[in-house]
Amino acid sequence: MYKRKASGWSQHLDFMALDILCLEIAMISGALLHVSWSLLAHSFVFWSLCVGSGVVDLMVMVLMDAYHSVIRRDAYRELRVVLKQTMYVTIGIIVFVFLMREDDLNMINVLVPAVPFYTMLCFSMRVLWKEYLRQRLHLKNHTGMLVVAEPDRLRGVVTELVNHNYNSYRFVGAALLDDQADIPAVEAGLADIMQGDKKIDALRVVATRNTLIQYLINSWVDEVYIDIPAGDAMPVALINEIMGMGITVHVAMNEMDQIEARHKNVEWVCGQVTITTSLGYVTGRDLLLKRLMDIVGGLIGSVITLLLTIVLGPFIYAASPGPIFFKQTRIGENGRKFSIYKFRSMYMDAEKRKQEVAASQGEEDHLMFKMEHDPRIIGQKQKPDGTWEKGIGGWIRDLSLDEFPQFFNVLKGEMSLVGTRPPTVDEWERYEPYHRGRMSTKPGITGLWQISGRSKIRDFNQVVQLDREYIENWSLLLDCKILLRTVWVVLTRKGAM
């Protein structure tokens, strides 16, 4: 019976609990430097802060994905992660203190000693706990694995397994898929890999394809790892026979290495086992959290939009009579069409004049039309001296106020707070296959392109590269970073046109 290895949060609950414990110890120690225990024990505000700080720490762990590859990180990389986590936790606690409005212990004074103590304690705990886990796994490792591969691939396969084993398996030997191989030569090629680890010092070639089943019948083997070279046929009969013996079989699908996608998963699709690849990968939990963030942000943004309508509406109508809002068909996730909403910053005939203006700039074939001094913008006109005067439309666009009605699209689920720029239909119809990848996620009000230069980035391929980078590396923390940087970019009007 095979016990599936823990993944995600479940494999790091020990680190999460110890991190929170370190934070609570640091908070209590920092408070005791200023007040007595008797006073501290009866402070409702302090214990509320302890609970709140634990929640903040937990949220930061999840958003940062703080324990990704935690076992393989060296001390330097671990210190960098701990310092980064401490910074976010400190910011969160300060915000929490501000929202409490009551501060009978002067919490900032508590945080001054508590924060560095937490950093030191958390870092030390992780280093010591990782060493304990390595020792415990070394002593209690009872899972015996046999490695099966072609002679010319065995060294590379074993090297990769050893580098990523972390004492999870006890390698009992190797078997070759070739009955005519020079076994002494193959074993000699493994000798230097095995040095320094007593559990795999004795790794020998114990069988070939013809003798493998007999070896498994008479030996202690819990699991078998079979490496299938790219292009070779799957040894289905062999796998079935081993599995029928009650031994767990892991099959390495090396053809998948030729696929460029970073995300590859084995799934059941319509009753069939498939290898699923995609440009980006997201879990149901992540989608739920992202949607909750969109709903909260959408509600706040929609309220602000209503207020802006009262202020901007009369100015827009006075400068260019017509609707206050602009509605246009755009392309959303995977080609879905939807109607995007904006405050109208251009004259009513802007769409009709688009081709004419683009042709005048030699950009009629560009996949993303942007013009520094667009005559279609309300109030935009050129003075006799050649300089340009901005009107209400220019100021609305400079401050990104025209984007606010898109919060309605966010509430409807057609857009997200953070994503990629939704193209127009005519742009979409001229996309190359590589360009289409940028629309494999929901479009967003802001994104990596907007905070990386906005209108200063005129090369569409560079925009596509930024969008694909966002999709491939997506996380909730990345969304939060982009939102914070968007505020700064808008306030400083960087990249505005």
N, C-alpha and C positions, 0 to 999 in steps of 0.2 A: 504494500500500500504506500503510495507516494504522498508525502506531505508537501504541498506547494509552498515555496518560499514566500515569506511576507514581502509586501511591496508597499510603496507609498508611506503614509503616516504610520501604519501598524509596525513597521520595522524600526521606527525611531521613537517610540513612545518613551523608552528609557531616557534618551537624551532630552526629550522635551520636558519630562518630569524633573530631571536634575537641573535643567536650565532655570525653570520656574522656581525650584527650591533655592538655587543660588541667588536669584533676584530677591526672594523674600528674606533670606538671611542678610543680604546686603542692605535692604531697606530697614530692617529692624536694627542692625548694627549702626547704620547711619543715624537713626533716630535716637538711639541710646547715648550717642555722643553729646546730645543736647538736652535731653530730658530723662527723668528717672523712669524705671520700669513701671512703678505704680501709676504714674501719670499716663504713660504710654498705653498701659493695659486698658485704660478706660476711655481712650480716644477713639470715638466712632469714626472720625474723619480719617485717622491714620489707617485703621484696619480696612476701611472702604478703599483707601488708596492702594493697600496691599493687594486686595482682590482685583481692583481695576488694573494695576500694573501687571498682574499675572495674565489677565485677559489680553492686555496690550502685547506682552511678550509672546503669547501664543499666536496672536494675529501676525506679528512680525515674522515669526518662524515660518508660518504658512506662506505668507506673501513672498518672503525671501527664498523659500525652498532651502532653508538654512542647513539641512542635513543631506543635501545631495552629494554623494561620494564622500561622506564624512569619514568613513573608515580609511580611505586611501589618502586623505589630505595629510600633508606634513605639518609640522608645528608652525612654520611661517604662514602657510595658507590658512591654517586654522585661526591664527591670531588675527589675520585680516578679516575673516568672516565674523569673528567675535566682535571686533571693533566696529564693523559696519552694523551688526545687529544691535550693539549697545547704543549707537547713535540714533537709530530709528526708535528703539525702545524709550530712550530719554526724551525724544521729541514727543512721542505718544503720551508719556507720563505727564510732561509739562502741560500738554493740551488737556489732559484729564484733570489735573489740579486746577487749571483755569476754569473748567466747566463746573467743578464742584462748588466754587464760589465761597466756600468756607475753608479756612486754613488756620486752625488753632495751634499748629505746631511749626508754622513757617516751613513748608515742605521743601522749598528751594534749598534751605540750609541742610535739610536731610539728604537731598539728592547730591549735593556737592561731594561728600565722602562716599555715599552709597554707589554712585556710578563707577568710579575707578575700582572700588572693591568688587563690584559685580563683574566687571571686565576681567579682573585677575582671577576671581573665583571660578567664573564660567570657563575661562580658558584652561585653567588647571584641572578642573573637573573633566573636561572633554579629553584632554591628553591622558589623564589617569584612567578614565573609563574605557577609552579605546584600547589601552594597553591591557587592562583587565579582560576585555572581551577577547583580545587576541590570545591571551594565555588560557582563558577558559575554553575557547574553541580548540586550541591546540591540545589541551588535555582531554576534552570530552568529545572530540571529533570521532564519530563512529560510522560516517557515511563513506563507504568504499566505492570509488569510481574507477572504471576501466575505460581507457581512451582507445578508440578504434579509428585508424586513419591509413591513408596510403603512405608508403615508406618515405617518399620525397616531401610529404607534407607534415609528417609526424612532429618533427622538431618545432616548426612554427606553431602548430596546434597546441603542443604541450607548453611552449613558452607563453602563449596567450592565456591559456587556462591557469598556469601558475601565477602569472602577474595579476590575475583577477580572482584568485581563489580566496584569499584572506582566511586560509585554514578552514574553509567550509567543507572541503572534501579531503579524504585520505586516498591518494592515488595508489591503486593496487597493482597497476601494470599497464602495458600497452599491447594492443593487438593490431596486426597488419592486414589490410585488405588484399595483399598480394602474397601468394604462397611461395613465390620464387625469390623473395627479397633476401638480401644479405643481412641477416639479423645482427651479427657482431658489429657491422659497420653502422647500422641504424642505432644500436645502443651506444656506440662511441659518440655519435652525434648528440646524444641526450645528456652525456655525462656532465658537461660544464653547467647545464641548466639546473641540474639537481643540487649542486653544491650549496651548503648553508641551510638546508631544510631536511631534517632527519626523516620526516614523514615520506619524502619522495626520493631519498637517497637510493632506495632499493628498487626503483622503477626499472623494470626489464620488459623486453618483448616476450610475453607469456603465451602468445598464440598467433596463428595466422587465420585466414578465413575458413579453411577446412577444419581447423582444430578449435575454433572459437567456442562452439556450442558445448563440446565436451569439457573445455576448461571451465565454462560458466556452471556446468552441472556440479562440478566437484570443488568449486572455490567460493570464497566469501566475496561476493560482488553485489552491491546495493543498486548501483546505477551504471549505465553504459552511455558514453558520449561518442557518437558516430559522426565523423567528419566526411561529408560527401563533396568531392571536388566539383567545381562548376562544370556543367556539361555531362557529368556522369549520371547514369540511370540510378534511381532510388532503389536500394536493395530491400524491396518490400518484404520478400519472403524471410530474409534474415531478421528484419526488425520485428515481424510478427512472431517469429520463433522465440526471440529473446524476450519480447513482451509477454508471450504465453507462459514463460517460465516464472513470471511474477517480478521480473527485473524492470525497473524504470528505464526508458530509453530516451535520450536527448539527441535529436538529429540537427546538425548544423547545416542550414541551407545557404551554401556559399554563393549560389547564383544571386542571392539578394544583395551581396556586396557590390554587384555591378549596377544596382539601381541607386541613383543619386540621392533619393529621399533619406532624410535623417531619421524619420519616424517610421518604424516597421513593426507591425504587431500581428500575432497569430489570432484569428477570430473565426467564429462560426458565422457564416453568411448563408441564409436560406438552406441550412442543413449541411453546408459544405465547409470544410476546413480551408481557410484562405490566409495568405500573407497580405495584410493590408498596409499599404504605403500611402503617405500623404506629405504635402509640403509642411503642414503644421499639425500639431496634436494637442487635443484638449480633452479633459475628463468632464463627466457630467457635473461633478462638484464645481469645477472651475467655471463651467458655463452658467451654473446657477448663481455663483458669486458675482460673475461679471454682469449678469442680467439684473441682479439686485442693485449693484452699483449703478447700472444704467437707469433703473427706475428712480432711485433716490436723486441722482444727478438730473434726470429728465424732469422730475417734479420741480426741483429748485430752479432749473433753467427755464421751464415753462412759465413759472410765476414772474421771473425777471423779464421774460419776453413780453408778457402782458403789460408790465409797467413801461417797458421800452416802447411799446406800441402807442401808448398814450402820449409819450414825449416825441417820438420820431414821426409818428403818423402825419401830423399836420405839416411838418417841414417837407416830408417826401411829397405829399399831395400838392402843396403850394408850389414846389419847384417843378413837378411833373405830374399833372392831374392823371389820376388812374388808381388802380389797386395799390394798397400799401404793401401787400405781400406778393412775392414772385413765386410761381409754381412751375416746375419743370420736371419732365420725365428723366430719371437717372437710372443707372444700372447698379443693382445691389449685389448681394452675396450670390456667387455662382451664376450670374446673368439675370437674376430676378429684376423686373422693372418696378419702380415705385416713383411716387411724386415727391420731390424734395421741396421744402418750403424755405424761403429766405425773405428778409426785408428787401424790397425793391430798391436797388441802388443804381439802376440803369433806366434809360428812357424806354418808353413802351415799344418802340420799334427795334430794340437792341438785337433780338434774335434774327430779324430780317437782314440787318446790316452786318451780321457777324462775318459772313463770307467775304463781303466787300472790304471790311476793315482788316481781316486776316490776310487777304490778297495784297493789300497795300503794304503790309509788313513782310510779305514773302513767307507767310506761315500758314497758308491755306491747307497744307498737307501735314501739319504738325498734329500730333495726337493729344496735345494739351496746349490750348491757346491762352497765352498770358501776354498782356500789353501794358507797358508802364504808363503811358498816357492814352487811355482809351477814350475816344470822343463820345462813346455811347453812355459813359457814366454821367449821372445827373449833375449838372453844374460844372462839368469839366470843360474848360475852354482855353485856347491859346491866346496869350496877349500879343500885342504888336511887337514887343521886344523878344518874342520867342519863348518866354517862360510860360508855364502852365498854371492856371488858377483852379483850385479845388472847390467843388461845391459840396452840398450835403451828401451826395453819393460817394464822393472821394473819402470824406471823413468817416462815413459809415463803414467803408471797406477797410480803411487804415486801422480802425479800432476793432475790426472783425465783428461789428454789431449786426451785420447782415446775416451772420451764421446762427444767431440765437433762435429763430423759428425752427431750426433743425432739431431742437429739443423735443418738439412734437413728434418728429420722426423717430426719435429715440424711444419715447413712450410707446409708440405704436409697434416697436420692435423691428422697424425697417433699417434703423441705424443704431450705432453704439456711440458711447462717448468717445472712445478711441478706436480707430480702425484705419482704413485706407480711403483715399479720396474717391468718391463715386463719379465715374465718367459719364459724359453725355452719351446718348444713343449713337450719334454719328462717330464719336471717338471709339466707342466699343466695337462698332462694326468694322473698324480698320485695325483692330488689335492683331498682333502676331500671337502664336501659341504661348510664347514666353511671357507676354504682357498679361495674358488672361489669369496667370497665377496670382496676381495682386488682388483679384476679386474673389479669392477662395475664403474670404472672411467678410463679416458685415462691414460696410463702409462706416467711417466715423466722422464726427465733427472735427476732431483733431487726430493727429497721427505723427509718425516718425518724420515724415516729409515736412510737415508744418513746423516742427520745432528744429529742423535742420537747415532752415533757410527760406522756407515758403517760396515766395515768388522769385527769389534769387536763383533758385534751381530751375533752369530752363530746359535741361536735357531730360527728356522723358524717360530714357533708359536708366538714368540715375534715380528718378522717382520710383521706377519699378523695382530697382535694386533695394531701395530703402523699405518699400512696402513688403517685399519678400523677406527681407531681414526681420521685419517686425513679426510676420506670420511664423517664420521658422523658430524664432526665439521668444514667442509670446509667453507672458506670465502676468498675473495680477499686479505684481510689483512693477513690471515694466509699464503697465497702464497707468499706475499711480505716478510714476516718474514723468511720463509724458504729459499727464494732466497738470502737474506742478510746473513743468517747464513751459507748457502752453500759456499759463497765466503770465509768466515772466516775459515770454516772447511777445504776447499781445500788449502788455503794459509798456514794454520798451519799443514796440512797433518794429521789431527786427524782421527783415524780409518782407515788410508790407509793400504793396504796390498800389 
